[in-house]
Amino acid sequence: MKKLIEQHPISTTVILLILWIALYIALQPLADAVISLTWLVPGEHLTEALRFFVFEVPKVLLLLTLVVFAVGIVRTYFSPERTRTLLGGKSLFVGNVLASVLGIVTPFCSCSAIPLFIGFVEAGVPLGVTFSFLIAAPMINEIAVVLLFGLFGWQTALLYVSTGLLIAITAGYVIGRLKVECFVEDWVYQIHSNTAEMEEIIPSFRDRIQSGFEAVKEIVAKVWPFLLVGIGVGAGIHGYVPENFMASLMGKSVWWSVPVAVLIGVPLYSNAAGIIPIVHALLEKGASLGTTLAFMMAVIGLSLPETIILRKVLKMPLIFIFVGVVATGIIMVGYVFNVVY
């Protein structure tokens, strides 16, 4: 397969895409067939939990593979250097908007936070603009967008993107207005890049497709354990939690549900592939959209590993400001959507 992809990337992509579509259409009949081969009685808790798991695992893996492939191609158009250049010299609000949008299409992982942060500082990008990018990049996760679209429809996916953008723009703007540059570690400002600018090599379309396949091989291999755990938890909720039980804990009428959901979500660590199946199961069992959305954004947008990594370049007061401002924005969004929906 690897040799075939290297020699005929375009034709191989077309054939694999056709196979992907055929398999995706056949998922429900295949899942039902698998369950029918077991001794389990239809309607029982274990049966419904297993049905959820058998159907959702291949479905989410297929969606994940497709979006990672597309993102692998998108990444060839946006290098960190080009992103820095685009954000340099922009005014605060305009820079916050542009940085948040770029955060969506330039899906850098949390391990890139420090080099990106240092690069932005070197390029003269305002601190608030930098934070808009660092918030948007993980929060408005491209995997989450596609999975939400596949599981809940375009309205929910658009809702997720628009609220994430609002939080990233507003939080970055607030942090920029607070003038907290003194809480950046001193050594960051002492770094000066002496690397001469090199001519950028523009990859061919064949190279871009190859990058897409490489991204699938690299990212899906890392994500699938989280995916299985997330779907396993979702299957347990789907099969064993009574109908409307979550409404008593995460429903619209429970005023404290949104801040509690955010407090629970902040220290948790998962990626979009792992948390979306749980979100799906929570909504099925009566949890409100605003509370569930706030929980998901807290888990994805306030990633504990990224916060720990950022501590190397930020002093603790700025870490607390960053977490506090973003968490407040997420809580406000949760309340708004609990009122509207």
N, C-alpha and C positions, 0 to 999 in steps of 0.2 A: 504493500500500500504506500509506504513512504517513497519508494522509487517511482511509483506511478504518479504520485502527487508532484514530485520534483520534475518529471518529464512532461506531464500533461496536466498542469494545475487547473486550467480553465475547464477543460472537458470533464476532468475528474470532479470538479466542484459542481458542475451542472448535474452529473449523474447522482452524486451524493445528495444534492438538494431534492431531486425527484424521489429518491429513496426515503429521505427525511419526511417529505409530505405524505407519502404512502403509509409509512409507519405511524405517523402522528394521527392520521385519520382512523387507522385500525386499532388504536390504543384501547378504546372502551370495549369492543368485542373481545379483544385478547385478554383483558383483565377479567371480564366476566367468565371467559372460558377457563382461565386459571382457577378462579374461585369454585367453579362448578366441578372441578376435578377433585376437590377436597371433600372431607367428610363433614364440614361445618354446615350448620343449619342457618339458612338465610334469615336475616333480621336480628340475630344474636350479636352481642357486643363484640366478641372476638371476630366474628365474620365481617362485620361492617368496618372494624379497625383494619383488618387484613385487606379488605377490598380497597379501602382508601390508600393503603401503603402500596399495593400492587399497581394501582392505577397512577398514583402521583409520582412514584420514583421514575419510571421511564418518561412520563410527561415532562417533569421538571428538568430531567437530564437532557431531553431533546431540546427544550427551550434554551437551556443553559448553553448547550453546544452551539446552537445557532447564533445566540447573541455574542458569545465570546469570540466566535469566528469573525463576526461583523466588527466587533470592537478591536480585534487584532488588526484589521485593515484600517480602521479609523486612526489607530495609534501611529500608523506610518505617516499620517499627515500632520501630526502635532508632536513635535519634540519639546522637551523642557526648555531648550534654548529659544525656540520660536514662541512658546507661551510667555516666557519672560519678556521678550521683545514686545509682544502685543500688549502686555500690561504696563510696561514702563512708561512713565510720563503722563499717565491718565489722572484726571482729577478724582477726588474721593468717591463721589456717588457714581459717576460714569465708570470708574475703575471697579467699584463693587459689583455693578451690573455685569460688566464684561467678564470679570474674574469668575463670577458665579456661573455664567453661561459656559465659559471655557472649562470650568470644573466638571461639567456634565460630559463634555466630549473628549476630555483628556483624563481618562480614568486611572490616575496614578494610585498605587497601593500605599498603605500607611508607612511602609518601609522607605518610601520616597519622600516622606514629610520633611526630614531634616535637610537633605540636599536641595530640595525645592525651596524651602524656607530661606536657606542661606543664599541661594541663587537669586531669589526675589529681592532680598536685602541688598545684595551687591548691585543689582540692576536699578536700585532706587525706587522699587515698587513700595508705595505706602503700606504701613503695617495693617491697616484696616482692609485694604484691598487684598493683601496676602491672606488674611483670615477668611475673607469671602471665598477665595479659591479653596483653601484647606477645609472649609466646612462643606462646600458644594461637592467637592470631588468624591468623598465617601458617602455623603448623605443621599445625593441624587444619583444613586448607583444604577448604572446601565443594566445590570442584571436584574435589579429590582423592578425597573421600568418594564422590561419585557415579560418578566414573570407575572407582574401585576396585570399587564395587558392580557396575557394568556389565561389567567385564572379569574379575573374580575371584569375585564373589558377596558376600553380606552378611557372611559370617564374616570375610573379610579386611578389609572396610570397617569392621566393628565393632572388629576388632583394632587397626586404625590409629587410630580415634577414642579407644579406651580407653588405649592406650599414650601417645598424644599428650597426653591429659588428665593422665595420671600424671606425665609429664615436666614439664608446665607447672605443675601444683600443687606438685610436689616442688621444682623449681628455684626457683620464686617464694618458697616457704617458706624454703628454705636462704638465698637472697639476703636475705630479710627478717631472718632471725636473725643474719646477719653484721653488721648495723648499718653499712652502707656508704654512708649518706646523705652523708658527707663527700666522696664521689667523684662527686657530681652537680655539674655546673658551677654556680658561685655565682649567675650571672645568672638561673638558673631560679627560685631562691627569692625573687628580688627582684621578680618579676612579680606584679602583683595585678590581677585583672580588675575593672574598674569598670563593666562592661556590665550594665545593668539586665536582670532576668529578663523575658523576653517571653512572652506567652501562646503556648503551643504550638498550632500549627494541625494538626488531625488530618485527614489526607487521606481522601478518599472511596475506595471500592473501585475505582471507575473510575480514579482517580488512581494507585492502587497498581499496577494492571495496566499503566498507561501507563509507570510507573517501571520495570516489568519489561522492557518492550520497549526503553526507552531504555538500560537496562543491557546488554542483548544487543548493541545497536548500538555502544555505547562499548567494552565489555570484549572481545567477540569480535574486534573490529577490531584490538585491541592484541595479543591472545593468539595468533591463528592462525599468525604466522610461527614462534613458538616451538613450536607444535604440529607444524607440518610438519617442522621440524628434528628434534624428538624422535621422531616416527614414522619419519623417514628413517633415523636412527641405529638405532632398533629394528628396522626392516626389514633393515638391513645385518647386525645381529646374528642376526636370525631366519634369513636366507638363507645367510650365509657362515660363521658360527661353528659349529664341529663340535658334535654332541650331547655334552652333559656336559662340554664344555671349561670352562665357567664354574665347574663344581664344583671344579676344581683351583685356582681363584683365589678363589672366593667361596662355597665349600662349608662344611658344618658341621665337617669335619675339619681345616680350615685355621684355627688358633687366632687368627692375626693378621688375618684377613679383615675382622672387624668394625671395629677401630680404623682400619685402612687405608681402608676404605670411607668412614668418617666424615671422615677427613683429606682424602680426594679430594673428598668432597661439599661440605665447608665453603666452599672458595673458588669453587666453581662457582656459576653463576647460571642458574636456570631456574624456571619456575612449574610448577604441578601438571600443567597440560595438556601441557607438554613432557616432563616426567620420567616420567609414568605409562606411556607406550608403551615407554620404555626398560626400566622395571621389568618390564613384561610380557615383553619379549624375554629379559631376564636370567633370570627364573624358568623360562621355557621351556627354556633351555639349561643348567639344572642349578644355578644359584645358589641358595643357601639363603634361606629366607624372612626369617630374622633379619638376615642381612647385607644383603639387598636392602632391607628395611624401614629399617635404619639409614642406608643410603646415601640413600634417598629423604627421610627426615626431616632429614638433614643439609643436603641441597640446599634443601628448602623451609623448614625451621624456622630455619636459620642463614643466612638470605639475606645475601649480601655487601652489596648496596645498602642494606638496612635497617640493618646494622651500621655502615656508613659514615655514614648519616644520624643514627643515635643518637649518634655521636661528637660531634655539636654540642651535646648536652645532658649527656653522660656523659664523665667523665675516663677515661683509658686503663686504670687499674687495674680499674674497674668493667666496662669493655668486656671485658677478659680474664676477669674472674670470670663474667660473663654467658655468654660463649662456652664457657668451661671447664665450668661447671656443666651447661649444656644438652648439650654434647657428651658429658660423662660419663654423663648420664642416657640419651642415645641409645645409647651403647655398651653399657650395662648391659641395656637392652631388647633389643638385638640378640643378645647372648649368651643371654639367657633364652629367647628364641623359637627360637634355634638348638638349645637343649637340649630344649625342649618339643615342637617340630615336626620 
